[in-house]
Amino acid sequence: MDSNVVDLIMNDHRELERIFDQLMTQPDKRANLVPVMITLLTAHSRAEESEVYPAAAEAGGSKDVQHSQKEHLEADQLAAKVAETDFESPDFPEALQKLIDAVKHHVEEEESTVLPGMRESMDANRLDELGQAFLRSRAEHLGERPDDITKEQLEQQAANADVSGASGMSKDELKSTLADEAEE
């Protein structure tokens, strides 16, 4: 199995795209696919935030990481909206489409900036180490929903997004500040 973090991330992106396609073309499968999509998206995001983004920022990609983190914050909000919207509701297709559009935009940018930057600036051993860390972290977060987030994870998101003063904030203050960041 490939353990290069860039390849692993891109594999997840392709899997999410496949699920998005099924969600749009096979509405009868939404009840089964939405939880799968949300848990994969959440686990993938948390693993990137905790393992990949700090390493990418250290390697010189801090501006790209900040931007990607803000896109994760937006995707978390949109995923939570999809999760709480009834599949049969007339609001569901629009909520789903907004999430899909946001994630596709994020994937395009990440695959054209952050990931190539990592390939260029890190050797194969480091990419493999990050791949193993990404897989461990993603496995730990499988089954979580966007709202299942600890204060430590919020602090990591704040660090990735270059939010100052985060260490002195409460969990609720961090959530509010990061929600504002997502809308900028």
Secondary structure, DSSP 8 states (H G I E B T S, - for coil): ----HHHHHHHHHHHHHHHHHHHHH-GGGHHHHHHHHHHHHHHHHHHIIIIIHHHHIIIIIHHHHHHHHHHHHHHHHHHHHHHHS-TTSTTHHHHHHHHHHHHHHHHHHHHHTHHHHHHHHS-HHHHHHHHHHHHHHHHHHTT--TT---HHHHHHHHHHTT-TTGGGS-HHHHHHHHHHHHH-
